[in-house]
């Protein structure tokens, strides 16, 4: 979240400064199906037709059309949040943006540094405020009494954000379910769980807003997660589907294995007999077999062993 680099973007026109740079997404999108689908929808999206933004501006008695400067910020910020969102349904909450607001500003080319060292990214803060009031995101804030300043925010994307991009409730559920199946198929579930655990640990160590004692917010996040992934029955069906797929995969792998050789079968039968006999009896039997078949080497000897076993 730190180690920001100086970003060179074309400066905006002089005069009253609404923003220092033209917004542009400068990050790299992860090669994940949810990210690709949401990013493709965002590129076709018209913020003037977004029902949640429309309702917000109507309630504020603002003009309905969004200024082009704000739409550019919306586009860059939405792409950054999609790139850094957590799509793992086994995390505590769904769609958490796993980076700081400062990092989002950097990704959008909106992180400005004054000569004094102070950092500014007001266009990003204004966009987040709009989206929060339009019920597109959830923002958790805390005030540090000792430091007399606000702690770093935590952000979650609400399902309404994706509904505004054109994804129905069922389509959004299928996107998350398919991502879960992909993690299972690639054996990445444990890796993503570890990644989330490291994220939570990092938050605990940093001066970030905490969910401790915020039962109302926790309940809201749980409710939104359930709305997306479904109730317990849907989860059971998903786990059943994964278990069946894993079983079929193992069966296929076993069917492709080479058939067991007669020598190996004979060895397994001899080993099973050995564990039922006294050590002296086994040693006497092996001396007798070596005397009878001195020229037989390797596992082929077990083909002769089983012909002389006492119970054969």
C-alpha positions in Angstrom: 0.0 0.0 0.0 3.1 2.2 0.4 6.1 2.8 -1.9 4.1 5.0 -4.2 5.9 6.1 -7.3 5.8 9.5 -9.0 3.3 9.5 -11.8 3.6 11.7 -14.8 0.2 12.6 -16.3 -0.9 15.5 -18.4 -1.8 18.4 -16.0 -5.2 19.9 -16.2 -5.9 23.5 -17.2 -4.8 26.2 -14.9 -7.2 28.3 -12.9 -9.4 26.8 -10.2 -8.0 23.4 -9.6 -10.7 20.7 -9.5 -8.0 18.0 -10.1 -4.3 18.0 -10.8 -4.2 15.1 -13.4 -6.5 13.5 -15.9 -7.8 10.3 -14.4 -6.6 7.1 -16.0 -6.3 3.5 -14.7 -2.6 2.8 -14.4 -2.7 -0.6 -12.8 -2.8 -4.1 -14.3 -6.0 -6.2 -14.2 -5.6 -9.7 -12.7 -6.3 -12.6 -15.2 -9.4 -13.7 -13.4 -12.8 -14.4 -15.0 -14.8 -12.1 -12.6 -12.4 -9.2 -13.2 -12.5 -9.7 -17.0 -16.3 -9.8 -17.0 -16.8 -6.8 -14.8 -14.1 -4.8 -16.6 -15.7 -5.5 -20.0 -19.1 -4.3 -18.7 -17.5 -1.2 -17.2 -16.0 -0.2 -20.6 -19.5 -0.2 -22.1 -21.1 1.5 -19.1 -22.7 5.0 -19.2 -22.7 6.6 -15.8 -25.5 8.9 -16.9 -27.8 5.8 -17.2 -26.7 4.2 -13.9 -30.0 4.0 -11.9 -28.3 4.4 -8.6 -26.3 7.5 -9.7 -29.5 8.9 -11.3 -31.5 8.5 -8.1 -28.7 10.1 -6.0 -28.5 13.2 -8.2 -32.2 13.5 -8.4 -32.5 13.4 -4.6 -29.8 16.1 -4.4 -31.6 18.2 -7.0 -28.6 18.2 -9.2 -28.6 18.0 -12.9 -29.0 14.4 -14.0 -26.1 14.2 -16.3 -22.7 13.7 -14.6 -19.9 16.0 -15.6 -17.3 14.5 -17.9 -14.5 15.0 -15.4 -16.4 13.1 -12.7 -17.3 10.3 -15.2 -13.6 9.9 -16.0 -12.8 9.5 -12.3 -15.7 7.0 -11.9 -14.3 4.9 -14.8 -10.7 4.8 -13.4 -11.8 4.3 -9.8 -14.2 1.5 -10.7 -11.5 -0.3 -12.7 -9.1 -0.1 -9.8 -11.7 -1.4 -7.3 -12.6 -4.3 -9.6 -8.9 -5.2 -9.9 -8.4 -5.2 -6.1 -11.7 -6.7 -5.0 -11.8 -10.0 -3.1 -14.1 -12.5 -4.9 -13.5 -15.4 -2.6 -16.9 -16.5 -1.1 -15.1 -18.1 1.9 -13.8 -14.8 3.1 -15.6 -13.1 6.0 -17.2 -10.6 3.7 -17.5 -10.5 -0.1 -16.0 -7.9 -2.5 -13.7 -6.1 0.0 -11.3 -3.7 -1.8 -8.0 -5.0 -0.5 -5.9 -1.9 -0.8 -5.9 1.6 0.7 -7.6 4.7 -0.7 -4.2 6.2 -1.3 -3.3 3.2 -3.4 -6.6 3.6 -5.4 -5.7 7.2 -6.0 -2.3 6.2 -7.3 -3.8 3.5 -9.6 -6.1 6.2 -11.0 -3.4 8.8 -11.5 -4.9 11.1 -8.9 -2.3 11.0 -6.2 -0.8 14.5 -6.0 2.1 15.5 -3.8 2.7 19.1 -2.7 6.1 20.5 -2.1 5.4 20.3 1.6 5.0 16.5 1.3 1.3 16.5 1.9 -0.6 14.1 -0.4 -4.0 14.9 -2.0 -6.5 12.9 -3.9 -9.8 14.8 -3.5 -11.4 13.6 -6.7 -11.2 10.0 -5.4 -12.6 11.0 -2.1 -15.5 12.8 -3.8 -16.2 9.8 -6.0 -16.2 7.5 -3.0 -18.6 9.8 -1.2 -21.0 9.8 -4.1 -20.9 6.0 -4.4 -21.4 5.5 -0.7 -24.4 7.8 -0.7 -25.8 6.0 -3.8 -25.5 2.7 -1.9 -22.9 1.3 -4.3 -20.2 0.8 -1.7 -19.8 0.5 2.1 -17.1 2.5 3.7 -16.0 2.0 7.3 -14.3 4.9 9.1 -12.8 5.3 12.5 -11.4 8.4 14.3 -8.1 8.0 16.2 -8.6 10.0 19.4 -4.9 9.9 20.3 -3.7 11.0 16.9 -6.6 13.4 16.4 -7.1 12.1 12.8 -9.2 9.6 10.9 -7.9 6.1 10.4 -7.5 4.5 7.0 -10.8 3.4 5.5 -12.0 0.0 4.6 -14.2 -0.4 1.5 -16.6 -3.1 0.3 -18.4 -3.1 -3.0 -22.1 -3.7 -2.7 -24.0 -6.0 -5.1 -25.8 -2.9 -6.3 -22.6 -1.7 -7.9 -22.6 -4.7 -10.2 -26.3 -4.5 -10.8 -25.7 -1.0 -12.1 -23.2 -2.5 -14.6 -25.9 -4.8 -15.9 -25.4 -8.0 -13.9 -28.6 -9.5 -12.5 -28.7 -11.1 -9.1 -28.5 -14.6 -10.6 -25.6 -13.6 -13.0 -23.6 -12.2 -10.1 -24.2 -15.3 -8.1 -23.0 -17.5 -11.0 -19.8 -15.3 -11.4 -18.9 -15.9 -7.7 -19.8 -19.6 -7.9 -17.7 -20.1 -11.0 -14.8 -18.4 -9.3 -15.1 -20.7 -6.4 -15.1 -23.7 -8.7 -12.0 -22.4 -10.5 -10.1 -22.0 -7.2 -11.1 -25.6 -6.4 -10.0 -26.9 -9.8 -6.6 -25.1 -9.6 -6.0 -26.1 -6.0 -5.9 -22.4 -5.0 -8.4 -22.3 -2.2 -5.7 -22.6 0.5 -3.6 -19.9 -1.2 -6.6 -17.4 -1.3 -7.5 -18.2 2.3 -3.9 -17.5 3.3 -3.9 -14.2 1.3 -7.1 -13.1 3.1 -5.6 -14.0 6.5 -2.5 -12.0 5.7 -4.8 -9.0 4.7 -6.6 -9.2 8.0 -3.4 -9.4 10.0 -2.0 -6.4 8.1 -5.1 -4.4 9.0 -4.8 -5.4 12.6 -1.2 -4.1 12.7 -1.9 -0.9 10.8 -3.9 2.2 11.8 -7.0 1.0 9.9 -10.7 1.2 10.9 -11.6 -1.9 12.8 -14.9 -4.0 12.7 -14.6 -4.8 16.4 -17.9 -4.0 18.2 -19.5 -2.9 15.0 -22.2 -5.6 15.0 -24.6 -3.7 12.8 -22.0 -3.4 10.0 -21.0 -7.0 10.4 -24.6 -8.1 10.1 -25.0 -6.0 7.0 -21.9 -7.5 5.3 -23.1 -11.0 6.2 -26.5 -10.2 4.7 -25.1 -8.9 1.5 -22.8 -11.9 1.2 -25.8 -14.2 1.6 -27.7 -12.3 -1.0 -25.0 -13.0 -3.5 -23.9 -16.6 -2.8 -27.4 -17.8 -1.6 -28.5 -19.5 1.6 -27.1 -22.6 3.2 -28.9 -24.9 0.7 -27.2 -23.2 -2.2 -23.8 -23.6 -0.5 -24.5 -27.3 0.2 -25.3 -27.8 -3.5 -22.1 -26.0 -4.5 -20.0 -28.2 -2.2 -21.8 -31.3 -3.5 -21.0 -30.2 -7.0 -17.3 -29.7 -6.1 -17.1 -33.1 -4.3 -18.6 -34.9 -7.3 -16.2 -33.1 -9.7 -13.3 -34.1 -7.5 -14.5 -37.7 -7.3 -14.8 -37.9 -11.1 -11.4 -36.4 -11.5 -9.8 -39.0 -9.2 -11.7 -41.8 -11.0 -10.5 -40.6 -14.4 -6.9 -40.4 -13.2 -7.1 -43.9 -11.8 -8.6 -45.3 -15.0 -5.6 -43.8 -16.9 -3.1 -45.6 -14.7 -1.3 -48.6 -16.0 -2.7 -52.0 -14.8 -0.9 -53.6 -11.9 1.7 -56.2 -13.0 1.5 -59.9 -12.0 4.8 -59.5 -10.1 3.4 -56.6 -8.0 0.2 -58.5 -7.3 2.3 -61.5 -6.1 4.5 -59.2 -3.9 1.4 -57.7 -2.2 0.0 -61.2 -1.5 3.3 -62.3 0.0 3.6 -59.1 2.1 0.1 -59.8 3.4 1.1 -63.4 4.4 4.3 -62.2 6.1 2.5 -60.0 8.7 0.5 -63.1 9.9 3.6 -65.2 10.5 6.4 -65.4 13.1 9.7 -63.9 11.9 11.5 -67.2 12.2 8.9 -68.9 9.9 9.2 -66.1 7.3 13.1 -66.3 7.3 13.0 -70.1 6.9 10.5 -69.8 4.0 12.7 -67.2 2.2 15.8 -69.4 2.6 14.0 -72.3 1.1 12.8 -70.3 -1.9 16.2 -69.0 -2.6 17.6 -72.5 -2.5 14.9 -73.7 -4.9 15.2 -70.7 -7.3 18.7 -69.3 -7.1 18.7 -67.8 -10.6 15.5 -65.8 -10.2 16.1 -62.1 -9.5 13.9 -59.0 -8.8 10.2 -59.1 -8.2 9.8 -62.1 -10.5 10.7 -64.3 -7.5 7.3 -63.5 -5.8 5.5 -65.3 -8.6 7.2 -68.5 -7.3 6.8 -67.5 -3.7 3.0 -67.5 -3.8 3.0 -71.0 -5.3 4.6 -72.3 -2.2 2.8 -70.3 0.5 1.4 -72.7 3.1 -2.2 -71.5 2.6 -2.1 -71.6 -1.2 
